[in-house]
Every structure is written in structure tokens, then in C-alpha cells.
């Protein structure tokens, strides 16, 4: 009899953490970052590369801006066709180097402003950014999406937070993603990575990128258009302050939504788990 009881208990279905009204579900045993990185494999290496490479490559790229600008512009008597070729080359270079996470977008937008002025340089930069974002999204989808999705699924609280931010209200999600894109301190390549692996839809990803990146792109183009010596160029103080403030706002919003979601689940108030109302 005792054996039968043990067998019947072992055959019960595992408890779904989202349906546990008391919130007593257990998280996986605490693991080190190294252990998680080993499971993620190429996904971890891609994330590290996109965090480190753009943050350091701007140093050598800034020194090349005058030479690259001269190549893109051609001589003073360049025809309209030659100028169009230069703009096309700039967009292509921007899309590939930013899309593969090699050069940061703000530095390349500054190049556009330096070479073509604010209007043309900023507009061409925004086109390059949009194409680069799609390239980055596709790469993350190919290399990292499945592995990260599996990792998130193994951590119930992380999955709850992700769903609360991205799935419950699409307009709320779009607003958060746009604000994240608009933040000057938000790394472009790493944000492409995060948005894909956390399940952001492509249409939402593109809208958030275009709307959010437009202001910072034209500001960078303006900075580039004002520069005469890039060895002395730096971000304006107001831009640094704005970046810090916007980052804090985004973190506050995400933390607030996450806290509400976890509280709702642990108290059994989720609409998906609520008992039907009796007539």
C-alpha cells in the first residue's frame, strides 16, 4: 500500500509556478554566471561581444572620421550622382558595422553630420540605423533566441516579468521599448540582442527603433556638423544628464511593472488563474 502511494505521488504533474496561488514555487538552485554562460554557449559570447566591441571601437573610429568623410564627399566639384553614391556608401557602411556590432551608432551619426550636414547626415544615419537594427535582430534570432528562451523558461520569475512587460499590454510595451531606444546611454547592439531574445515582435522592434533613435541620431549629427577637430569633441553635458535620467525612468517603470506582476501571481490574482465568477 505504501509503495502505491509513493508511485501515485511521483506520477503527479509538476506544479505550474504561474498557477500556484500561494507563490510557494521554488526557483532553480542558485547558479553562477559562469554556469549560465556555459549553457548559453554562442548566445553568451554574442552578448559579450556586442557589449564590449562597440564600447571600445569608437576610439579608433573617431580618428578616422575626417578621412572617411573626405572619401564619402568626394572633391568640391563632385556631381549630384557622386554625392548620392557617397550617401549610399555611408548608409551601407553604417548598416553593416552597426548591425554586426562593430562601431557604435552615435559615432557614425556624428560622421554623417560632419560629412553631409544635419539634415542629410541625420536622415541617412537613421536609415542606416534601421537597417542595422534589423541585421542585429536577425543575428540574435539565429544565434541566441532559442538558448535564451530556454534559459528564461527555466526561471519562472524571469518569465513572469518578461510576459508582464511585453505581452500584457502591447502599447505599454511599445512605449517602454521606444523610451529604451531613446536613452543615449542605451547600447544599440546589446539592445538589439535583448529585444530579440526576450521575444519582442519585429514590427514593434522597428517602430521603437525608428521613433526612439531619431532624436539621438539627429543630435549626434548636429554635434558632428559643429566639429572641426574630433580630438576635442565630447558629448554635451545635457546629453549625459538626459541619458542618466532616462535610464533611471526606464528602470523605474520596468521595476514597477515587475513588482506588480510578481505580486499578482504570488497572491493568486492573475486573471488566467482566477476562479470563474458565479452568476
N, C-alpha and C positions, 0 to 999 in steps of 0.2 A: 504493500500500500504506500509506504513512504517513497519507494522508487517511482511509483506512478505519479506522485505529487511533484517530485523533483523534475521528472520529464515534462509534465504539463506546464510547469513554470518556465522551463528552459525553452519551450516552444512558443511562448508568447511573443507577439510582435514588439519590436523596440519602441520605446516611448518617443513620440514626436515632440521635440522641445517646444514647438510653437503651440502644441495643444495641451501642454502641462499647465493647468490652472494655478498651481502653486509656485511655478517658476523654480522647481527643485531640480531641473535637469542639470546634469554635470557637463562641464566643458572638458575637452580632451586634456590629458595631463600636460602641465606646463612644459613647453619645449623651448630650446634655444633658437636664436635666429639662424645659426648655422644649420641646425637640423631642418628647419623650414626651407632654407635656401637650397639644401641638397635635394629635397623633394621637388622643388620648383624647377631645378635644373636650368635650362636655357632661359626660362622666363625670369629667373633671378638675375642672370648675367645681363640680359637686355635692360632690365630696370636699373641696374648699377651703371651700365654704360651710359644710359640716357640721363642719369643724374650727374655723372662726373664729366663726360666729354664736353657738352655744351658749356658747362660752368668754367671750363679752363681754356677752350679753344678761342674764345673772344680775344684773348691776349694777342695771339699772333694774327688773327683776322683783322683787328683794328689797324695794325701796322700796314696791312696790305690795301686798305680802303682807297687811298689816293691812286695807287697803280691800277686796281681793279676798276675804279671809276673812269680813269683815262681810257682804258680798253673799251668799256661799255659806251662811253660818249663818242669816241672817235675824235677826229680833228674838229676845229672850229667851223669848218665849211661842210660838215657832214650833211648829207641829204636826209630827207624825211625817211626814206627807206632804211638808211643806215641807222638812224635813231630808233626806228621801230625794231630793228634787229638787236640793238643794244638793250632795249627794254625787254624783249623776248628772252634774250640771254640771261638777263638779270632775274626774271621770273623763274626760268628753268633752274638756274643755279640755286636760287632761294629755295625752291620746292624740294630739290634733291638733298641739299646739305642740311636743311632743317628737318625734312621728312625722315632722313636716316639718322637724325640726332647728332649731327656733327658740329654745326655752328648755331648759336642762339639767334632767335628771331629779332630781338631788339637791335642787335649789332648789324644785322643785314638790312633792317628797315632804315637804320641810320645811313647805310651805304646808299640806299635808294634816294633818300633825301639829299645826300651830298652830290650824287651824280645827276639827278633829274629834277630836283626841287620837291617841295612838299606835296603838291597836287599829284603829279605823275608818279613820283617816287613812292608816296604813301599808298596810292591806288594799286600800283604794280606790286608793292610789298604785300598788300592784303590779298591779292590774287595768289601770290607765291605762298603765303601762309596757309590759305585754304587748301591748296593742292598738297602742301607739305603735311597738313593735318590728316588728310585722307590717306597719304602714304604711311604715316606713322600709325594710324588706326589699323590699316591693313596688316602692317608688320606685327603689331601687337596681337592682332587677332590670329595670325598664323603661328606665331611663336609662343605666346604666353596665355592666351584666353582659356583654353581647356584646363591647363595646370592650375591657374589661379582660381578658376571656378570650382575645381575640386577641393582646393585648399579652403576656400570660403565656406563651402558646403560642410566641411568637417568641423567648422567652428560656428555653432548655432547663433551665438550673439552677433557675430560679424554678419551673418546672413540676414538676420532680423534688421540690423541697422542699414545694410545695403538696400534691402527691399523698402524700408520706410523712406529712405531718401529718394530713390529712383523710381519706385513702382507705384506708390500710393497716390501721388498727385503729379501728373506729368508737367503741369505748368510750374508748380513749385520746383520740380527737378530742373526744368529748363532755366529758371531764374537763378538757382544755385550754381549751375554749370556756367552760365553766362558771367556771373559775378566772379567765379573762379578764373575764368579766362581773362577777364578784365584786370585782374590783380597783377600789377607789374612784377611782383615777386614770384608769381606762379611760373615754374619752369615748363616751357612749351612741350618738349619731348616727353617728359615724365607725366605731364597731364594727358597727353595723347594715350600713353600707356595705361594710366589709371582709368580713364573714361572707357576704354575698350574692355579691359579685363573685368571691370565692375558692371558691365552689361549695358552701357549707355547706347541707345539706338543711334544709327548713323545719321538720320535726319535731325535728331536733337543735337548730336555732336557737331554737325556742320553749322546749324543756326547759332549755337552757343559760341562756336569759334569765330564766325564772321562778326557777329554783334559784339562779342566781348573783346576780341582782339583789335577791332577797328580803332578805338581811341588810342590805345598804347602804340599801335603801329604808326599812326599819323604824328603822335608826339615824338616818337623816335626819329621819324623822317624829318620833322622840324628841327630837332637837335642836330641831325646830320647836315641839314641845309645851312645851319648857322656856323658850322665848324670850319675852321681854317687849318687847325693843327690838331690832329686826333690824339696826339700825345698828352694834350691838356683837357680833353673832353671827359666829362663825367656826368652822371645823372643829376638833374636838378634836385635840390633838397625837397621841394614839394612833391616830386615824383616818388622819392624814397618814403616820405611820410605817408603819402597816399597808399603806397604799396603795403606798408605795415598795417595801416588802419583797415584796408580792405581785406587783408589776410585774417585779421582778428575778427572782422564781421563774418566772414565765411566760416571760420572755425566755430564761432558762437552759434550760428544758425545750424550747422551740422551737429554740434553737441546737443543743442536743444531738441532737435528732431530725434536724435538717437536716444536721448534720455526718455522722451515721451514714448517712443516705440518700445523700449525695454520695459518701461513701467506698465504699459498697456498689456504686454504679453505676460509678464510675471504676475499681474493681477487678474488675468483671465478675462480682460475686457475687449479682446480683439473681436471684431465683427465676424471674422471667419470661424471663431470658436464659441461665439455666444449661442445660448440655447434659444430656440425659436420662441417668440412671444406668443403666449396663449391668447386666443380670442376672448 
